[in-house]
Amino acid sequence: MSMFNKFAIVKRYTEEDETSNLSCGGNISYLALKPGETVLDLGCGRGTETLEAAKLVGPRGWAWGLDVTPKMIEVASGRAEEEKVENARFLVGSMEAISLEDVSVDAVLSNCAINHVEDKVAVYREIFRVLKPGGRFVISDIMTDESLPEHISNDPEAVAACFGGAITVEEYEQALTKAGFFRITVYKERRYYKNGYEMISRTFSGQRP
Ligand SMILES: C[S@@+](CC[C@H](N)C(=O)[O-])C[C@H]1O[C@@H](n2cnc3c(N)ncnc32)[C@H](O)[C@@H]1O
């Protein structure tokens, strides 16, 4: 992640008020979490889905939330304390270098966060590394049909605004298979315009063999 993009992302999410909706999907039901499982939420923001996941996996299970913005982790940790959720922990860090052991989680979820990272292959390799064999992910993310022009993809403000970092559907699908995932399934897709560019918000799953 470039320093300029990281600065713009952390600035944006530190300034976000605590009630605005940051989500682009709502994908947790597709994960079909079971009691006792360990789950990881990448770019967890205020931890809404991490806390929901913690409740679904129950006291024998565990939920990690990871986010690059310290303010988001502070808010998410405060919510866990308020809601007395004892099987969730929130970590400050980047999803390109996840601070968890290999083969340590059953399921990964991420909602509208991976688009912020330039190197999607690095992120999906990290997801592959931490997942147990047979483990799965369900992700909502932003992509495009056509490549965005360089003045948009190189603009840290556009990257922080959840659209400048979008790559094409074709590039995205290549990143998933390069990282080693199979059984890619698309659940839903929504198209909309952002600054005159057609964006696709897609929710999909995949599995580590
Ligand atoms: C649009 S918000 C989504 C938050 C949450 N998933 C939700 O749906 O409410 C994107 C989040 O991704 C985080 N983020 C951006 N780049 C990241 C990175 N490289 N590693 C971890 N988190 C990142 C941001 O700090 C922000 O909290």
The ligand as an SDF file (V2000), in Angstrom:
LIG
                    3D

 27 29  0  0  0  0  0  0  0  0999 V2000
  -15.7910    1.1380    3.3450 C   0  0  0  0  0  0  0  0  0  0  0  0
  -15.0540    0.7510    4.9020 S   0  0  0  0  0  0  0  0  0  0  0  0
  -15.9090   -0.7540    5.2870 C   0  0  0  0  0  0  0  0  0  0  0  0
  -15.9510   -1.0710    6.7520 C   0  0  0  0  0  0  0  0  0  0  0  0
  -16.7550   -2.3220    7.1390 C   0  0  0  0  0  0  0  0  0  0  0  0
  -16.2410   -3.4950    6.4650 N   0  0  0  0  0  0  0  0  0  0  0  0
  -18.2220   -2.1320    6.8280 C   0  0  0  0  0  0  0  0  0  0  0  0
  -18.7280   -2.7640    5.8920 O   0  0  0  0  0  0  0  0  0  0  0  0
  -18.8800   -1.3460    7.5340 O   0  0  0  0  0  0  0  0  0  0  0  0
  -13.4130    0.1710    4.4430 C   0  0  0  0  0  0  0  0  0  0  0  0
  -12.5020   -0.1350    5.6250 C   0  0  0  0  0  0  0  0  0  0  0  0
  -11.3080   -0.7420    5.1210 O   0  0  0  0  0  0  0  0  0  0  0  0
  -10.2130   -0.2750    5.8670 C   0  0  0  0  0  0  0  0  0  0  0  0
   -8.9710   -0.4920    5.0920 N   0  0  0  0  0  0  0  0  0  0  0  0
   -8.5540    0.1640    3.9840 C   0  0  0  0  0  0  0  0  0  0  0  0
   -7.3780   -0.3160    3.5610 N   0  0  0  0  0  0  0  0  0  0  0  0
   -7.0380   -1.3280    4.4080 C   0  0  0  0  0  0  0  0  0  0  0  0
   -5.9270   -2.2200    4.5010 C   0  0  0  0  0  0  0  0  0  0  0  0
   -4.9150   -2.1730    3.6150 N   0  0  0  0  0  0  0  0  0  0  0  0
   -5.9120   -3.1250    5.4970 N   0  0  0  0  0  0  0  0  0  0  0  0
   -6.9230   -3.1790    6.4140 C   0  0  0  0  0  0  0  0  0  0  0  0
   -7.9970   -2.3520    6.3770 N   0  0  0  0  0  0  0  0  0  0  0  0
   -8.0620   -1.4430    5.3930 C   0  0  0  0  0  0  0  0  0  0  0  0
  -10.5530    1.1870    6.1480 C   0  0  0  0  0  0  0  0  0  0  0  0
   -9.8230    1.7020    7.2230 O   0  0  0  0  0  0  0  0  0  0  0  0
  -12.0650    1.0900    6.4160 C   0  0  0  0  0  0  0  0  0  0  0  0
  -12.3490    0.9130    7.7800 O   0  0  0  0  0  0  0  0  0  0  0  0
  1  2  1  0
  2  3  1  0
  2 10  1  0
  3  4  1  0
  4  5  1  0
  5  6  1  0
  5  7  1  0
  7  8  2  0
  7  9  1  0
 10 11  1  0
 11 12  1  0
 11 26  1  0
 12 13  1  0
 13 14  1  0
 13 24  1  0
 14 15  1  0
 14 23  1  0
 15 16  2  0
 16 17  1  0
 17 18  1  0
 17 23  2  0
 18 19  1  0
 18 20  2  0
 20 21  1  0
 21 22  2  0
 22 23  1  0
 24 25  1  0
 24 26  1  0
 26 27  1  0
M  CHG  2   2   1   9  -1
M  END
$$$$
